[in-house]
Amino acid sequence: MGSLCNGPNGGEACARYCSKFTSQFIKERLDSTKRVLSGAKEIFVPSTFVANMIESEMNGIKVTVNNHGIRQSTIQPNYKTYDDHDSLKFASISTLISHKGTHLAIQAFETLKTEHAELDIFGVGEKKLHGLAQILG
């Protein structure tokens, strides 16, 4: 069982826990990210997790969490009861790399006993996950 990423730690954690990436790739990606973000007055991120990672790597940039673009105060419960013929659509939007868990969503979806559900996957990344996504689709 893996553990949650606490951030790149200057690229050292990426090299240790994501060994499929070369040290050169990790360094270039981190340097590129820092270059792009260095001129920003403020960065909006989708979660506290991402905010903490950015703040640990880059000093002096204001980071604001936008809770995945969702205003928690306006969420309404959905009390609808679905029957066997109702259609449901699910989506996964992510970088397609194993530690993000997209393969788990695909595997779980394959166990559904309905033909009225759809899973759309958006993202780029590992070829093996593209293959799984295409098999599902």
C-alpha positions as CSV (number, residue, x, y, z in Angstrom):
1,M,0.0,0.0,0.0
2,G,1.4,3.4,-1.0
3,S,1.3,6.7,0.9
4,L,0.2,10.1,0.0
5,C,2.6,12.5,-1.7
6,N,3.8,15.3,0.5
7,G,5.3,17.2,-2.4
8,P,8.3,17.0,-4.6
9,N,10.8,18.0,-1.9
10,G,13.0,19.6,-4.6
11,G,12.4,16.6,-6.8
12,E,13.9,14.1,-4.3
13,A,10.6,12.6,-3.3
14,C,9.6,12.3,-7.0
15,A,12.8,10.4,-7.8
16,R,12.3,8.1,-4.7
17,Y,8.5,7.4,-5.1
18,C,7.9,7.8,-8.8
19,S,10.9,5.9,-10.1
20,K,9.4,5.6,-13.6
21,F,10.4,9.3,-14.1
22,T,14.1,10.1,-14.7
23,S,15.8,12.5,-12.4
24,Q,16.4,14.8,-15.4
25,F,12.7,14.8,-16.2
26,I,11.7,15.6,-12.6
27,K,14.3,18.4,-12.4
28,E,13.2,20.0,-15.7
29,R,9.5,19.7,-14.8
30,L,10.0,21.3,-11.4
31,D,12.3,24.1,-12.8
32,S,9.7,24.8,-15.6
33,T,6.9,25.0,-13.1
34,K,8.8,27.4,-10.9
35,R,9.7,29.5,-13.9
36,V,6.1,29.7,-15.0
37,L,4.7,30.5,-11.5
38,S,7.5,32.8,-10.4
39,G,5.9,35.9,-12.1
40,A,2.4,35.2,-10.7
41,K,1.0,37.5,-8.1
42,E,-1.4,34.9,-6.9
43,I,-2.2,31.2,-7.8
44,F,-5.6,29.6,-7.5
45,V,-5.4,25.9,-6.8
46,P,-8.1,23.2,-6.4
47,S,-7.2,22.0,-2.9
48,T,-5.3,22.6,0.3
49,F,-3.1,19.6,-0.6
50,V,-2.0,21.3,-3.8
51,A,-1.6,24.6,-2.0
52,N,0.7,23.0,0.6
53,M,2.8,21.4,-2.1
54,I,3.3,24.7,-3.9
55,E,4.0,26.7,-0.8
56,S,6.6,24.1,0.3
57,E,8.5,24.6,-3.0
58,M,8.0,28.3,-3.8
59,N,8.4,31.0,-1.2
60,G,6.5,34.3,-1.5
61,I,3.7,33.4,-3.9
62,K,0.2,33.9,-2.6
63,V,-1.8,30.7,-3.0
64,T,-5.6,30.7,-2.8
65,V,-7.6,27.5,-2.5
66,N,-10.7,27.4,-4.7
67,N,-12.1,24.0,-3.5
68,H,-12.2,22.3,-6.9
69,G,-14.3,25.3,-8.1
70,I,-17.2,24.1,-6.0
71,R,-18.9,26.4,-3.5
72,Q,-19.7,24.1,-0.6
73,S,-22.4,26.4,0.7
74,T,-24.5,26.0,-2.5
75,I,-24.4,22.2,-2.7
76,Q,-27.8,20.6,-2.5
77,P,-28.5,17.0,-1.6
78,N,-29.8,14.8,-4.5
79,Y,-32.6,12.7,-3.0
80,K,-33.5,11.2,-6.3
81,T,-33.8,7.4,-6.3
82,Y,-32.5,5.9,-9.5
83,D,-34.0,2.8,-11.1
84,D,-32.5,0.1,-13.4
85,H,-33.2,2.1,-16.5
86,D,-31.9,5.5,-15.5
87,S,-28.7,6.6,-17.1
88,L,-25.8,7.9,-15.1
89,K,-22.6,9.5,-16.3
90,F,-19.3,9.6,-14.4
91,A,-16.1,11.5,-15.3
92,S,-12.5,11.3,-14.3
93,I,-10.3,14.3,-15.1
94,S,-6.7,13.7,-14.2
95,T,-3.2,13.0,-15.3
96,L,-3.2,9.3,-16.2
97,I,-0.6,8.0,-13.9
98,S,-0.9,5.0,-11.6
99,H,-0.7,6.8,-8.3
100,K,-3.7,9.0,-9.2
101,G,-5.9,5.8,-9.1
102,T,-7.6,6.1,-12.5
103,H,-7.1,2.4,-13.0
104,L,-9.1,1.8,-9.8
105,A,-12.0,3.9,-11.2
106,I,-11.9,1.8,-14.4
107,Q,-11.8,-1.5,-12.5
108,A,-14.6,-0.5,-10.2
109,F,-16.7,0.7,-13.2
110,E,-16.2,-2.6,-15.0
111,T,-17.9,-4.4,-12.1
112,L,-21.1,-2.5,-12.5
113,K,-24.1,-4.6,-13.5
114,T,-25.8,-2.1,-15.7
115,E,-25.5,-0.9,-19.2
116,H,-27.0,2.5,-18.3
117,A,-23.8,4.0,-16.8
118,E,-21.0,5.7,-18.6
119,L,-17.5,6.7,-17.5
120,D,-15.7,9.4,-19.4
121,I,-11.9,9.7,-18.8
122,F,-10.0,12.9,-19.7
123,G,-6.3,13.2,-19.4
124,V,-2.9,12.3,-20.8
125,G,-0.3,10.0,-19.3
126,E,0.7,6.4,-19.1
127,K,-0.1,4.3,-22.3
128,K,-1.3,1.4,-20.2
129,L,-4.0,3.5,-18.7
130,H,-5.0,4.8,-22.2
131,G,-5.4,1.2,-23.2
132,L,-7.6,0.5,-20.1
133,A,-9.7,3.5,-20.8
134,Q,-10.2,2.5,-24.5
135,I,-11.2,-1.0,-23.5
136,L,-13.8,0.4,-21.2
137,G,-15.1,2.9,-23.9
